[in-house]
């Protein structure tokens, strides 16, 4: 499924892609800047479902000494870019990561596998997690249906929130932190 044609359609071709490389780089810069603002020391970064690796550039800009690991299920992309081949549902490195990026991945997983992936994100992240996924609500209200891949599993946002809340606290903008980490945020910087 995740072959050259898939990435050409959804990531490369300007007439059919959902977002551009520049969009991904802007998002990556936001995530990295917010992570740095929160005071995290970032030595290891996992980009789970890294795709074409657009988040790697902002990671290198903000955390030049950090080790970046691109995890990807696509055999095509792993061969082409040298990513680590595997699934976020069962990836088990020796050490956790200071920052985990998981952008638009879990909608491609069956429910059971997605539950395992969410539990694994808690094991893999010792600090900050950026998490986004296409939900039922997004499909109804936000998605460009002509460009967004419809061959996914749409779940309610509450399905993800309830599972993530077991291990993480939301800080807004898709950023979550491990429970127990108390970044200094002014009252209006917190989610309302």
C-alpha positions as CSV (number, residue, x, y, z in Angstrom):
1,X,0.0,0.0,0.0
2,X,2.8,2.5,0.9
3,X,4.6,2.3,-2.4
4,X,6.0,5.0,-4.7
5,X,2.6,5.8,-6.1
6,X,1.1,6.4,-2.7
7,X,3.8,8.9,-1.7
8,X,3.7,10.6,-5.1
9,X,-0.1,11.1,-4.8
10,X,-0.3,12.2,-1.2
11,X,3.1,13.9,-0.6
12,X,4.8,15.0,-3.8
13,X,2.3,15.9,-6.6
14,X,1.2,19.5,-6.0
15,X,-2.2,18.8,-7.7
16,X,-3.1,15.9,-5.3
17,X,-1.0,16.2,-2.2
18,X,-2.7,17.1,1.1
19,X,0.2,19.1,2.5
20,X,3.5,20.3,1.1
21,X,7.1,19.7,2.4
22,X,7.1,23.3,3.6
23,X,3.9,22.6,5.6
24,X,5.6,19.7,7.3
25,X,8.8,21.7,8.0
26,X,6.7,24.5,9.6
27,X,4.9,21.9,11.8
28,X,8.3,20.4,12.7
29,X,9.7,23.8,13.7
30,X,6.7,24.5,15.9
31,X,7.0,21.1,17.6
32,X,10.7,21.5,18.1
33,X,10.5,25.1,19.3
34,X,7.7,24.2,21.8
35,X,9.7,21.2,23.0
36,X,12.7,23.4,23.6
37,X,10.5,26.1,25.2
38,X,9.2,23.5,27.7
39,X,12.7,22.9,28.8
40,X,13.3,19.4,27.5
41,X,16.8,18.2,26.9
42,X,16.5,16.3,23.6
43,X,19.1,13.7,22.8
44,X,17.0,11.2,21.0
45,X,14.1,11.8,18.6
46,X,11.7,9.1,17.2
47,X,9.8,10.1,14.1
48,X,7.2,7.3,14.1
49,X,5.8,6.9,10.6
50,X,8.3,9.4,9.2
51,X,7.3,9.0,5.6
52,X,9.6,11.2,3.5
53,X,11.4,12.5,6.6
54,X,10.3,16.1,6.4
55,X,10.5,16.5,10.2
56,X,14.1,15.6,10.2
57,X,15.3,19.0,9.1
58,X,13.6,20.9,11.9
59,X,14.9,18.3,14.4
60,X,18.4,19.0,13.2
61,X,17.9,22.7,13.3
62,X,16.7,22.8,16.9
63,X,18.5,19.8,18.3
64,X,21.7,19.3,16.2
65,X,23.3,16.9,18.7
66,X,20.2,14.6,18.9
67,X,20.0,11.2,17.3
68,X,17.1,11.1,14.8
69,X,15.4,7.7,14.2
70,X,12.9,7.5,11.3
71,X,10.6,4.6,11.8
72,X,8.6,3.5,8.8
73,X,6.5,0.5,7.6
74,X,7.0,1.3,3.9
75,X,9.6,-1.1,2.5
76,X,9.9,1.4,-0.5
77,X,10.8,4.3,1.8
78,X,13.1,2.3,4.0
79,X,15.1,1.2,1.0
80,X,15.2,4.7,-0.5
81,X,15.9,6.7,2.7
82,X,17.5,4.2,5.1
83,X,14.7,4.5,7.7
84,X,14.3,1.8,10.4
85,X,11.6,-0.6,9.2
86,X,8.9,-1.4,11.7
87,X,5.6,-0.5,13.2
88,X,4.9,1.8,16.1
89,X,2.7,-0.9,17.5
90,X,5.7,-3.1,18.4
91,X,8.9,-1.1,17.9
92,X,11.1,-1.9,20.9
93,X,14.4,-0.1,21.0
94,X,16.8,-0.4,24.0
95,X,16.2,3.2,25.1
96,X,13.2,5.6,25.1
97,X,13.2,8.9,23.4
98,X,13.1,12.5,24.6
99,X,10.8,13.6,21.8
100,X,8.4,11.3,19.8
101,X,6.7,12.5,16.7
102,X,3.6,10.5,15.5
103,X,1.9,12.5,12.8
104,X,-1.0,11.0,10.8
105,X,-0.1,7.3,11.4
106,X,-2.6,5.6,13.6
107,X,-5.5,6.0,11.2
108,X,-3.8,3.3,9.1
109,X,-3.9,0.7,11.9
110,X,-6.6,-1.7,12.9
111,X,-8.2,-1.0,16.3
112,X,-6.2,-3.6,18.2
113,X,-2.9,-2.6,16.6
114,X,-3.7,1.1,17.3
115,X,-4.3,0.3,21.0
116,X,-0.9,-1.4,21.1
117,X,0.7,1.6,19.3
118,X,-0.7,4.0,21.9
119,X,0.5,1.9,24.8
120,X,3.9,1.7,23.0
121,X,4.1,5.5,22.6
122,X,3.9,5.7,26.4
123,X,6.9,3.3,26.7
124,X,8.9,5.0,23.9
125,X,8.4,8.6,25.2
126,X,10.2,9.7,28.3
127,X,9.3,13.3,27.8
128,X,7.4,15.0,24.9
129,X,5.1,13.6,22.3
130,X,3.6,15.3,19.3
131,X,0.6,13.3,18.2
132,X,-2.0,13.9,15.5
133,X,-4.3,11.7,13.7
134,X,-7.3,12.0,11.3
135,X,-10.5,11.5,13.4
136,X,-14.1,11.2,12.5
137,X,-14.7,14.8,13.5
138,X,-11.8,15.9,11.3
139,X,-13.2,14.0,8.4
140,X,-16.6,15.7,8.8
141,X,-15.3,19.2,9.5
142,X,-11.7,19.7,8.5
143,X,-10.4,17.3,5.9
144,X,-10.1,18.1,2.2
145,X,-11.9,14.9,1.1
146,X,-10.6,15.2,-2.5
147,X,-7.0,15.0,-1.3
148,X,-7.1,13.2,2.0
149,X,-6.7,9.4,1.9
150,X,-10.1,7.9,2.6
151,X,-8.8,4.4,3.0
152,X,-8.3,4.7,6.7
153,X,-9.9,3.9,10.0
154,X,-11.8,6.9,11.3
155,X,-12.3,6.9,15.1
156,X,-13.7,9.6,17.4
157,X,-11.2,11.9,18.9
158,X,-12.4,10.8,22.4
159,X,-11.1,7.2,21.5
160,X,-7.5,8.6,21.3
161,X,-7.8,11.1,24.1
162,X,-8.9,8.5,26.7
163,X,-6.0,6.3,25.9
164,X,-3.4,9.0,25.7
165,X,-4.6,10.6,29.0
166,X,-3.4,7.5,30.9
167,X,0.2,8.5,30.3
168,X,0.2,12.0,28.9
169,X,-1.1,15.5,29.6
170,X,-2.1,17.7,26.6
171,X,-0.5,21.1,26.3
172,X,-2.2,22.2,23.1
173,X,-1.2,22.2,19.5
174,X,-0.9,18.4,19.5
175,X,1.8,18.5,22.1
176,X,1.6,16.1,25.1
177,X,4.0,15.5,28.0
178,X,4.5,12.5,30.2
179,X,2.4,12.6,33.3
180,X,4.6,13.9,36.2
181,X,6.5,16.4,34.1
182,X,5.3,19.9,35.1
183,X,6.6,22.5,32.6
184,X,6.3,26.1,33.7
185,X,3.4,27.5,31.7
186,X,1.4,30.6,32.5
187,X,-2.3,30.1,33.0
188,X,-3.3,31.3,29.5
189,X,-0.6,29.1,27.9
190,X,-2.4,26.0,29.1
191,X,-5.3,24.3,27.3
192,X,-8.5,25.9,28.3
